């Protein structure tokens, strides 16, 4: 029987990796836009996933204070998000 505590820790670790992947992709997209906003389509392309998946994670990152969303422009990393990306 699997240890439920270890599976929770593994899930948390996978979640942290996903967050790091996203903020790095957003940072890369911002740099490509020469300091502009990163669009969800561009982020999705970098990560090889759907725009819908990116939108869901962006909402989570915004709640966590890692990004700022600007309607019709995209997202930009906050100071905390940028620190995590680098």
N, C-alpha and C positions, 0 to 999 in steps of 0.2 A: 504494500500500500504506500502511495506517495505521501510524503510529508507536506501538509498544506502550507506550513510556514515557508518551506523552501520554494514552493511554487509561487507564493506571493512575492518573495524576494526576487525571484527570477523575472516575474512580471514587472516589478518596479524597475529592475535593471534595464529590461527591454524598453520600457517607457522612457527612461532617461536617455538611452541611446537614440530613440526616435526623436526626442526633443532636440538633442544635439545635432542630429542629421538635418532637421528642419531649419534650425537657426543658422547652420553653416550654409545650407542652400539659399536661404534668404539673404545672408551676407554676400554670397557669390552673385546673386541676382541684383542686389543693390549696387555692387561694384560694377557690374556690366552696364547698369543703367546710369553709371557715373554719379553715384550718390542719390539717385532718385528712389522712387518706390518700386518694390518688387511685386509684380503681378502674380496672381495665383497660378495662371497658366504657365508662366516661366518657371515658377517653383516646382510645379508638377512635372514639367519636362526634365528639370535637373534630377528629380528624385525618381522619375519613371513611374509615377502614379497618377491617379485621376485628380482633376481640379476639385472635385467634390471632397475627396479625402484631405486635400490641402486646406480647403475652407474650414473643415471641422477642426483640424489641428490649429489653424490660425486663431480660431475663436478661443481655444484652450490657451494658446500662448499669450493672447491678449489678456485673458483673466489672470494669468501668472505674471503679468507685467513685463513680458519679454518682447512684445511687439506693439506697435500702434497701427490700427487700421484706418485708412482714409478711403471712404467710398469712391469708387470709380478710378482710384489711382493705384491702390495696392496696400502693401504693408511695409513698415520700416522697423528695424530693430531699435529697441530702447538701449540705454546704456548697459543695463543688465543683460539684455539679449546679445549685444555686441560682445560683452565680456565672455559670455558662454560660447559664442561662436569662435572666438580667437583662442 
